[in-house]
């Protein structure tokens, strides 16, 4: 495994947020649906609505329409923020997993393409912020996933090296960013993308459940 220690799992453990640590799948999908319907008058299939999830929001909106990207962005954010408390959910067992990783001495970080205000909304609904030593959001780097810049920024803030680190995510963009940063990559199948999508990026591991993720991270 690239970046993996010989034994004992990974440290630091860097994680994507949406579709990995928090169940925002319905929230993001329906926010996209509302924006595309309202601004462009289109009804798109779910796969098309969410195929760029993991990139910064404005880039996702440009994929729908370069001309209307700013309006799409504004409409999305207004609807998304208004419905966060209603549609954002915890993944069963995730908070216990984070607590267990911290108890095992792991340093944890979040790397997300969300803006800090959207991260704040999510943490207000699901109070898990205290488990993380660093949070890198869209404003923190000029380049974004699949570029390695956000991961390297997190390692820099933590004062840690690539060796032994890993990045956990549900999107091909996450795995590409992790590989480019020279850390191990772990794909999770409970988010936006399929096992086949993840396998095509040749991650070091793919997991289907939260307990499996913990086992891989702890080297069990």
C-alpha positions in Angstrom: 0.0 0.0 0.0 1.3 3.4 -0.9 2.0 5.4 2.2 1.1 2.5 4.5 3.2 1.7 7.6 4.5 -1.9 7.9 1.9 -2.7 10.7 -0.6 -1.1 12.8 -2.7 0.7 10.2 -2.6 4.4 9.3 -1.9 7.7 11.0 -2.9 10.4 10.3 -6.4 9.4 9.0 -7.8 12.0 6.6 -11.4 11.7 5.6 -13.8 13.2 3.0 -16.9 14.6 4.6 -20.0 14.3 2.3 -20.9 10.7 1.6 -18.0 9.4 3.8 -18.4 10.7 7.3 -21.9 12.3 7.0 -24.9 11.0 5.0 -25.6 14.1 2.9 -26.5 12.1 -0.2 -30.2 13.0 -0.3 -29.4 16.6 0.8 -26.9 17.2 -2.0 -28.9 15.3 -4.7 -32.1 17.2 -4.0 -30.2 20.5 -3.8 -28.8 19.8 -7.2 -32.3 18.8 -8.5 -33.9 22.0 -7.2 -31.2 24.3 -8.7 -31.2 22.6 -12.1 -35.0 22.6 -12.3 -35.3 26.2 -11.0 -32.6 27.8 -13.2 -32.4 25.6 -16.3 -35.9 24.0 -16.3 -34.3 20.5 -16.5 -35.2 17.2 -14.9 -31.9 15.2 -14.9 -31.4 11.6 -13.7 -29.7 11.2 -10.3 -26.5 9.9 -11.8 -26.1 13.0 -13.9 -27.0 15.3 -11.0 -24.3 13.9 -8.7 -21.5 12.8 -11.1 -19.3 15.7 -10.1 -19.9 15.5 -6.3 -16.5 15.9 -4.6 -15.4 18.9 -6.7 -16.0 22.5 -5.4 -19.7 23.5 -5.8 -19.1 26.2 -8.4 -17.3 23.6 -10.6 -20.3 21.3 -10.3 -22.6 24.1 -11.4 -20.4 24.9 -14.4 -20.8 21.3 -15.5 -24.5 22.0 -15.8 -24.1 25.4 -17.4 -21.1 27.7 -17.7 -23.5 30.6 -18.5 -25.7 30.1 -15.5 -23.2 28.7 -13.0 -23.3 31.6 -10.6 -27.1 31.6 -10.4 -27.2 27.8 -10.0 -24.6 28.2 -7.2 -26.7 30.7 -5.4 -30.0 28.8 -5.7 -28.3 25.6 -4.6 -26.8 27.1 -1.5 -30.0 28.8 -0.4 -32.0 25.6 -0.8 -29.3 23.4 0.7 -28.8 25.5 3.8 -32.5 25.7 4.4 -32.9 21.9 4.2 -29.7 20.8 6.0 -31.3 20.0 9.3 -34.1 18.1 7.6 -32.1 16.0 5.2 -28.6 15.5 6.7 -28.1 12.3 8.7 -25.5 10.4 10.5 -24.2 7.1 9.2 -24.9 4.4 11.7 -21.8 3.6 13.7 -19.7 6.5 12.4 -19.4 8.5 15.6 -18.4 5.3 17.5 -15.8 4.7 14.8 -14.4 8.2 15.1 -14.3 7.8 18.9 -12.6 4.4 18.6 -10.0 5.8 16.2 -9.2 8.7 18.5 -9.0 6.3 21.5 -6.5 4.2 19.5 -4.3 7.3 19.2 -5.1 8.3 15.6 -4.9 11.9 14.4 -8.0 12.6 12.3 -8.7 15.3 9.7 -11.4 16.3 7.3 -10.7 17.4 3.7 -13.8 18.6 1.9 -14.8 20.6 -1.1 -17.5 22.2 1.0 -17.2 25.8 2.0 -16.5 26.5 5.7 -20.0 27.9 6.3 -21.6 24.7 4.9 -19.2 22.6 7.1 -20.3 24.6 10.1 -24.0 23.9 9.3 -23.3 20.2 9.0 -21.4 20.2 12.4 -24.2 22.1 14.0 -26.6 19.2 13.0 -24.1 16.4 13.7 -21.8 17.5 16.5 -18.7 15.5 15.6 -16.3 18.4 15.0 -14.4 17.6 18.2 -13.0 14.4 16.7 -10.9 16.3 14.1 -7.6 18.0 14.5 -7.8 19.8 11.2 -10.6 20.7 8.7 -9.6 21.7 5.2 -12.5 23.3 3.2 -12.8 24.9 -0.2 -11.4 28.3 0.9 -8.2 26.8 2.2 -6.4 26.0 -1.0 -6.4 27.5 -4.5 -6.5 24.1 -6.1 -9.0 21.4 -5.2 -9.5 17.6 -5.5 -8.5 15.7 -7.5 -5.4 18.0 -7.1 -3.4 16.9 -4.0 -3.2 20.5 -2.7 -5.9 20.1 0.0 -4.3 16.9 1.4 -0.9 18.4 1.5 -2.3 21.4 3.3 -3.8 19.2 5.9 -0.6 17.3 6.4 1.2 20.7 6.6 -1.1 22.0 9.3 -0.7 18.7 11.3 3.1 18.8 10.9 3.0 15.3 9.5 4.6 13.4 6.6 2.9 11.5 3.8 4.3 8.2 5.1 1.7 6.3 7.1 -1.1 8.7 6.1 -4.3 7.7 4.3 -7.3 9.4 2.7 -10.7 7.9 3.0 -13.4 8.9 0.5 -16.5 7.9 -1.5 -15.6 9.6 -4.8 -13.1 8.9 -7.6 -11.9 12.5 -7.1 -10.9 11.6 -3.5 -8.9 8.6 -4.5 -7.2 10.6 -7.3 -6.2 13.3 -4.8 -4.9 10.8 -2.3 -2.8 9.0 -4.9 -1.4 12.3 -6.2 -0.5 13.3 -2.6 1.4 10.1 -2.2 -0.8 8.7 0.6 -2.7 5.4 0.8 -6.3 5.6 -0.4 -9.5 3.8 0.9 -12.8 3.9 -1.0 -16.1 3.6 0.8 -19.2 2.3 -1.0 -21.9 4.0 1.1 -21.7 7.4 -0.5 -22.3 8.7 -4.0 -20.3 6.3 -6.1 -20.3 2.6 -6.9 -17.7 0.0 -6.0 -16.9 -0.2 -9.7 -16.3 3.6 -9.9 -13.9 3.3 -7.0 -12.1 0.2 -8.2 -11.2 1.9 -11.4 -9.0 4.3 -9.4 -7.0 1.3 -7.9 -7.3 2.3 -4.3 -5.4 0.5 -1.6 -8.7 -0.8 -0.1 -12.4 -0.6 -0.7 -14.8 -1.1 2.3 -18.5 -1.7 2.4 -19.2 -1.0 6.1 -18.0 1.3 8.8 -16.6 -1.5 10.9 -14.6 -2.7 7.9 -13.2 0.8 7.5 -12.1 0.9 11.1 -10.4 -2.5 10.8 -8.4 -1.3 7.8 -7.4 1.9 9.4 -6.2 0.1 12.6 -4.4 -2.6 10.6 -6.6 -5.4 11.9 
